[in-house]
Amino acid sequence: MNIHEIPTEIISDEEMSLIDSAFSLAFAHSHSHSHSHSHSLSLSKPNIHFSSSSSCHDIEDGIGITQTQINNKKKYESLLHRFKKKTGLFVTDITSSEWCEKQEEFYLLYGKPKASKAMKAGTARHALLEEEVITRVEVLIRSAEEHWALKMLNFIHGTNQLILDGLTRELPLIGFAEGVCVVGVIDEILMTTTINSNCVPTLVETKTRSQNNLPSEPQQRNARLQLMCYKYFWDNLLTQPFPSQHFLELFSLNPRYVLSKEIQEFAFQAGLPVKTLNDVLEKYQYVCSMLPETQEQLLLRYEYQEDQSLIGENRFIYDSDWVTAQIRSALEFWKGEREASYALEDERWKCKYCKYASNCPVNTISTQITKQM
């Protein structure tokens, strides 16, 4: 079916709730990594692959911010320093900025909405897709050093699986833009054959929908940005050495920290003899330098939640200039270099579904103008 023949909609209440909840998940990683948490190692089929379990917040999960926490923050601090000092930004922080920076700011200050039925269904679907290639094994994480080591080991095993099996899913990615650490989780990477018979990695994102049609163009644009961000950071890892020293200083990590015997054992079984965080960093940096170039064409899939049928696919070409500009703009907002912007004027219909619309200055101004008229 031609994608242009598939009916589209502006938005539904349930779908907006899905978007609302999904964006809010990235807004509040304020928990400390100094405490012990239950994570999981994930054994891929047949290769070992590490990732975090839902028992401890994963890379792009989030928790709410309390008013007490807000009041204890100094007003001059940037949002990046106030809310992302220990975790770095997430790719979803960038995409949510593109949707509406003011809404993101409200979420950070006052907390995220509860996950909707559609949101939970989407999360469950991604878990099923992951289980097709990964088996989880629980392991105790005692520190920030082990938290980051686990993510890097997961990336290494995932890229190994990609080369050997031609497919990997839920791949954590840790990169930098303008000195800011940005992390994300790539839904799927598969090896595809080009016209020249070369096998190259293709980045794939799967979006689930409660309605059996394609979303509005702003939603599709936002999803395209997410995939382009993944390619942007993947390409940077390939062309620029991973800034290990800056990474360590940014999160106050000890490179000589000795990882638990459990993590060392699983890493060894996967062919990665490591003992310290620095050992993991060296291997991560090496693997990043050896990454194959990804295809310029990216793939966005839409599934119907009710029966997991394919609604449509959107294949599009990577736009380096556009995604670079979007990332730079998002960083300006997060670093406090400018005030939060509002949704585009012709996309103010988004405000109808925002729980903070009544408190938003742009709507207050609009109401005053309407009354005067």
Residue pairs with C-beta under 8 A, 6 or more apart in sequence:
1 312
3 214
3 312
3 313
3 314
6 213
6 214
6 311
6 312
7 213
7 214
8 213
8 214
8 215
8 216
8 217
9 15
9 211
9 213
9 214
9 215
9 216
10 216
10 349
11 215
11 216
11 219
11 349
11 353
12 210
12 211
13 353
14 116
14 117
14 118
14 210
14 211
15 118
15 209
15 210
15 211
15 215
16 350
16 353
17 113
17 116
17 118
17 119
17 353
18 116
18 118
18 119
18 122
18 209
18 210
19 99
19 219
19 353
20 113
20 116
20 353
20 354
20 355
21 112
21 113
21 114
21 115
21 116
21 119
22 92
22 119
22 122
23 92
23 95
23 96
23 99
23 103
23 104
23 107
24 62
24 96
24 107
24 112
24 113
25 60
25 61
25 62
25 92
25 112
26 60
26 62
26 90
26 91
26 92
26 93
26 96
27 62
27 65
27 83
27 93
27 96
27 104
27 107
27 108
27 112
28 62
28 63
28 64
28 65
28 83
28 107
28 108
28 111
28 112
29 57
29 61
29 62
29 63
29 83
29 84
29 86
29 87
29 90
30 63
30 65
30 69
30 83
30 86
31 57
31 63
31 86
32 86
32 144
33 86
33 141
33 143
33 144
33 147
34 143
34 144
36 140
36 141
36 142
37 55
37 56
37 140
37 141
37 147
38 53
38 55
38 56
38 138
38 139
38 140
38 141
39 52
39 53
39 55
39 56
39 138
39 139
39 140
39 141
39 147
39 150
40 51
40 52
40 53
40 55
40 136
40 137
40 138
40 139
41 48
41 50
41 51
41 136
41 137
41 138
41 139
41 150
41 263
41 266
42 49
42 50
42 51
42 130
42 134
42 135
42 136
42 137
42 154
43 49
43 134
43 135
43 136
43 137
44 133
44 134
44 135
44 157
44 158
44 161
44 168
45 133
45 134
45 135
46 165
47 157
47 160
47 161
47 164
47 165
47 270
48 157
48 266
48 269
48 270
49 134
49 154
49 157
49 158
49 160
49 161
49 168
50 150
50 151
50 153
50 154
50 157
50 266
51 58
51 130
51 134
51 136
51 150
51 154
51 170
51 172
52 58
52 59
52 150
52 151
52 154
53 136
53 138
54 61
55 138
56 141
57 63
58 185
59 90
59 151
59 172
59 183
59 184
59 185
60 90
60 91
60 92
60 183
60 184
60 185
62 112
64 111
64 112
65 83
65 108
65 109
65 110
65 111
66 111
67 110
70 109
70 110
73 82
77 336
78 334
78 335
78 336
79 105
79 108
79 333
79 334
79 336
80 89
80 180
80 334
80 335
80 336
82 108
83 108
84 93
84 334
86 144
86 251
87 183
88 174
88 180
88 181
88 182
88 183
88 250
88 251
89 180
89 181
89 182
89 183
89 330
89 331
89 334
90 182
90 183
90 184
91 173
91 182
91 183
91 184
91 226
91 229
91 230
91 233
92 184
92 226
93 104
93 182
93 330
93 334
94 182
94 225
94 229
94 326
94 327
94 330
95 222
95 223
95 225
95 226
95 229
96 103
96 104
97 104
97 329
97 330
97 333
97 334
98 221
98 222
98 225
98 326
98 330
99 218
99 222
99 343
99 350
100 341
100 342
100 343
100 350
100 354
101 333
101 340
101 341
101 342
102 340
102 341
102 342
102 343
102 360
102 361
102 362
103 343
103 350
103 354
103 356
104 340
105 340
106 354
106 356
106 359
106 360
110 356
113 355
115 123
117 210
118 208
118 209
118 210
118 305
121 208
121 210
121 305
122 207
122 208
122 305
125 206
125 208
125 303
125 305
125 308
126 170
126 187
126 206
126 208
129 169
129 187
129 188
129 206
130 169
130 170
132 169
133 161
133 165
133 167
133 168
133 169
134 169
134 170
137 266
139 150
139 260
139 262
139 263
139 266
140 260
140 262
141 147
141 150
142 260
143 257
144 251
144 252
144 253
145 253
145 254
145 257
145 259
145 277
146 257
146 259
146 260
146 263
146 277
148 174
148 251
148 253
148 277
149 259
149 263
149 274
149 277
149 280
150 263
151 172
151 174
151 183
152 174
152 280
152 281
152 283
152 284
153 263
153 267
153 270
153 272
153 274
153 280
154 171
154 172
155 171
155 172
155 173
155 174
155 284
155 287
156 272
156 283
156 284
156 287
157 270
157 272
158 168
158 170
158 171
158 172
158 189
159 168
159 171
159 287
159 291
160 270
161 167
161 168
162 168
162 171
162 189
162 190
162 191
162 201
163 191
163 292
166 190
166 191
166 199
167 188
167 189
167 190
167 191
168 188
168 189
169 187
169 188
169 189
170 185
170 186
170 187
171 185
171 186
171 189
172 183
172 184
172 185
173 183
173 184
173 185
173 186
173 230
173 233
173 234
173 237
174 181
174 182
174 183
174 247
174 284
175 181
175 182
175 183
175 233
175 234
175 236
175 237
176 182
176 233
176 236
176 242
176 243
176 246
176 247
177 232
177 233
177 236
177 327
177 328
177 331
178 328
178 331
179 246
180 331
180 334
180 335
181 247
181 250
181 251
182 229
182 233
184 229
184 230
184 233
186 203
186 205
186 230
187 204
187 205
187 206
188 203
188 204
188 205
188 206
189 201
189 202
189 203
189 204
189 294
190 201
190 202
190 204
191 199
191 200
191 201
191 202
192 199
192 200
192 201
192 202
192 295
193 199
194 200
194 295
200 292
200 293
200 294
200 295
201 292
201 293
201 294
201 295
202 294
202 295
202 297
202 298
202 299
203 227
203 230
203 231
203 234
203 294
203 295
203 298
203 299
204 227
204 298
204 299
204 300
204 301
205 223
205 226
205 227
205 230
205 298
205 299
205 300
205 301
206 301
206 302
206 303
207 215
207 223
207 300
207 301
207 302
207 303
208 302
208 303
208 304
208 305
209 215
209 302
209 303
209 304
209 305
209 311
210 305
210 306
211 304
212 304
212 306
212 309
212 311
213 311
214 220
214 302
214 311
214 312
215 223
215 302
218 347
218 350
220 300
220 314
223 300
223 314
224 298
224 300
224 314
224 316
225 323
225 326
227 298
227 299
227 300
228 298
228 318
228 319
228 322
228 323
228 326
229 323
229 326
229 327
231 294
231 298
231 318
231 323
232 320
232 323
232 324
232 327
234 291
234 294
235 293
235 294
237 288
237 289
237 291
238 288
238 289
238 291
238 293
241 285
241 289
242 281
242 284
242 285
242 288
244 255
244 281
244 282
244 285
247 253
247 281
248 254
248 255
248 281
253 277
254 277
255 276
255 277
255 278
255 281
256 276
256 277
256 278
257 276
257 277
258 275
258 276
259 267
259 274
259 275
259 276
259 277
259 280
264 274
264 275
267 273
267 274
267 280
268 274
272 283
273 279
274 280
274 283
296 317
296 318
297 315
297 316
297 317
297 318
298 315
298 316
298 317
298 318
299 313
299 314
299 315
300 313
300 314
300 315
300 316
301 310
301 312
301 313
301 314
302 310
302 311
302 312
302 313
302 314
303 309
303 310
303 311
304 310
304 311
332 338
333 340
333 341
342 348
342 360
342 362
343 350
343 351
343 362
348 362
348 366
351 357
351 360
351 362
351 363
354 360
357 363
